Amino acid sequence: MTTEMTRPTTDTVRYTVIDSTLGPILLTSDGAHLTGLYLDDFDTVLERLEAKVGVAPVLDDDLTLFATADKQLGEYFSGTRTDFDLPLAPTGTEFQRTVWQALTTIPYGTTAGYGELAAWIDRPTAARAVGAANGRNPISIIVPCHRVIGANGALTGYAWGEEKKRTLLDLEASHCVRFSGTWRCFFNFSWQY
């Protein structure tokens, strides 16, 4: 599934904190779209958002979008969801938004290199710029920047640390098997005898 992205509709930032397998997650929204998913350093994130828009973010635990995101993230962490169906509005340059859109096409349980991603967006010599855009992805997990690895297969460049990146990749890999060069992922699978 390709997730459509738009621009935030207001400067008012709403936020909530949910629990997950990785620990607490800070979600932000413009009221209609998810604008951020952060795994650490919440006070700094909220301070930066306030400095950016000029208004303090507003705690909103009742926003339906946050409940939907919490449900879908719970399904992802339990291994029953491979992609997300949420309205997204990440703030970034046109190039960054192009990279983030391309990230949503990397299939669950697989990885891609920075050079591959650059080629996908018709910028084959822009692997470093793709890496920089990947590192600025404000909606981690849902826009799966954790699926991008170094050309040598190394886990590089995850804003929330290599351990969390490895945890996410291991979670996805635990539901996938490689058959004849193609990855197949299984969910809620049980043998019938």
C-alpha positions in Angstrom: 0.0 0.0 0.0 1.2 3.5 -0.7 0.3 6.0 1.9 -0.7 9.4 0.6 0.9 12.4 2.3 -0.3 16.0 2.4 0.8 19.2 4.2 -0.3 20.0 7.7 -3.6 21.9 7.7 -3.0 24.1 10.8 -0.2 25.3 13.0 -1.9 23.9 16.1 0.0 20.8 17.2 -1.9 18.2 19.2 -0.1 15.3 20.8 -0.5 12.2 22.9 1.8 9.5 24.3 0.9 5.8 23.8 2.6 2.6 25.1 4.3 0.2 22.7 6.7 -2.8 22.6 9.5 -0.2 22.1 8.3 1.9 25.0 6.4 5.1 25.0 5.6 6.7 21.6 4.8 10.4 21.2 2.3 11.0 18.4 1.6 14.5 16.9 -1.2 15.7 14.7 -2.6 18.8 13.1 -6.1 17.5 14.1 -6.7 15.8 10.8 -3.4 14.1 9.9 -0.6 12.4 11.7 2.4 14.7 11.6 4.9 12.9 13.8 5.8 9.7 15.6 8.7 10.0 18.0 10.4 7.3 20.1 12.5 9.3 22.5 13.3 12.7 23.9 9.7 13.9 24.1 10.4 17.2 25.9 12.9 18.3 23.3 10.5 17.3 20.5 7.7 19.4 22.1 10.0 22.3 22.6 11.1 22.3 19.0 7.5 22.1 17.8 6.5 25.0 19.9 9.5 27.0 18.6 8.6 26.1 15.0 4.9 27.1 15.2 5.0 29.7 17.9 2.3 27.9 20.0 2.7 25.2 22.7 1.5 21.8 21.6 -1.8 20.8 23.1 -2.3 17.4 24.9 -5.2 15.7 23.2 -5.8 12.1 24.4 -9.3 12.1 22.8 -8.4 12.7 19.2 -9.9 9.8 17.1 -6.8 9.8 14.8 -4.6 9.0 17.8 -6.8 6.1 18.8 -6.7 4.7 15.3 -2.9 5.1 15.1 -2.6 3.4 18.5 -4.7 0.5 17.3 -2.8 0.1 14.1 0.6 0.3 15.9 -0.6 -2.3 18.3 -1.5 -4.6 15.4 1.9 -3.9 13.8 3.8 -4.8 17.0 1.7 -8.0 17.4 2.5 -9.0 13.9 -1.0 -8.7 12.4 -0.5 -5.5 10.3 2.1 -4.9 7.6 1.2 -1.4 6.5 -0.8 1.5 7.8 -3.9 3.3 6.7 -3.6 6.7 8.3 -3.7 10.3 6.9 -0.2 11.7 7.0 1.2 15.3 6.8 4.9 15.3 7.5 6.6 18.7 7.3 9.6 18.8 5.0 11.0 19.9 1.7 9.7 18.5 -1.6 12.7 16.3 -1.9 12.3 14.9 1.7 8.6 14.3 1.0 9.5 12.4 -2.2 11.9 10.2 -0.2 9.4 9.6 2.6 6.7 8.7 0.0 9.2 6.2 -1.5 9.9 4.7 2.0 6.2 3.6 2.2 6.8 1.4 -0.8 9.4 -0.8 0.8 7.6 -4.0 1.6 7.2 -5.2 5.2 9.9 -7.6 6.2 12.4 -6.4 3.6 15.1 -3.7 3.4 16.5 -1.4 0.7 19.8 0.5 0.5 20.1 4.2 0.3 21.3 3.9 -3.3 18.3 1.8 -4.3 16.0 4.3 -2.8 17.8 7.1 -4.7 17.3 5.2 -7.9 13.6 4.6 -7.2 13.0 8.4 -7.1 15.1 8.9 -10.2 18.0 10.5 -8.4 20.6 7.7 -8.7 23.5 9.9 -7.5 21.7 11.2 -4.5 22.2 8.4 -2.0 23.6 10.7 0.6 20.8 13.2 0.2 18.3 10.3 0.5 20.1 9.3 3.7 19.8 12.8 5.1 16.1 12.9 4.2 15.6 9.4 5.7 17.2 10.7 9.0 14.7 13.6 9.1 11.6 11.4 8.7 9.2 12.7 11.4 6.8 9.7 11.2 9.0 6.8 12.2 7.6 3.2 11.8 4.6 4.3 9.8 6.9 5.8 7.2 9.3 2.9 7.5 12.7 4.5 7.5 14.0 1.6 9.6 13.9 -0.6 6.5 16.7 1.4 4.9 20.2 -0.1 5.4 23.7 0.6 4.2 25.0 -0.8 0.9 27.0 -3.4 2.8 23.9 -4.5 4.7 24.9 -2.6 7.9 22.3 -1.1 10.1 23.1 2.6 9.8 21.5 5.9 10.4 18.4 5.4 12.5 17.5 8.5 14.6 16.3 6.4 17.5 19.3 4.1 17.7 20.5 0.9 16.2 18.9 -1.2 18.9 15.4 0.0 18.1 16.1 -0.3 14.3 17.2 -3.9 14.9 14.1 -4.6 17.1 11.8 -3.4 14.3 13.6 -5.3 11.6 13.7 -8.5 13.7 9.9 -8.1 14.5 9.1 -7.9 10.8 11.5 -10.7 9.8 10.0 -13.0 12.4 6.8 -13.1 10.2 8.6 -13.7 6.9 10.4 -16.5 5.1 12.4 -16.4 1.9 11.3 -18.8 -0.9 13.2 -18.9 -4.2 14.6 -15.4 -3.7 11.2 -13.9 -2.8 10.2 -12.9 0.8 6.8 -14.2 1.9 5.2 -12.9 5.1 2.7 -14.9 7.2 0.3 -13.5 9.8 -2.1 -15.3 12.1 -0.9 -18.5 10.4 -1.7 -21.9 12.0 -1.2 -25.3 10.6 -4.3 -27.3 9.8 -4.0 -31.0 10.4 
